Amino acid sequence: MEIADALIGACAITRQLPLITGNDKHYTHLPEIKIQKFRIDN
């Protein structure tokens, strides 16, 4: 896990907010995180 992803994930967890991301694979090491995936269609 990259340090930036760890910091972003920790902020979402401590604030009890969902993390909106296009790549949820970066956060598989954080089981307590709530993920909301988004996708941009062209």
HELIX and SHEET records of a PDB file:
HELIX    1   1 ILE A    3  THR A   14  1                                  12    
HELIX    2   2 ASP A   24  TYR A   27  5                                   4    
SHEET    1   A 2 LEU A  19  THR A  21  0                                        
SHEET    2   A 2 ILE A  35  LYS A  37  1                                        
END                                                                             
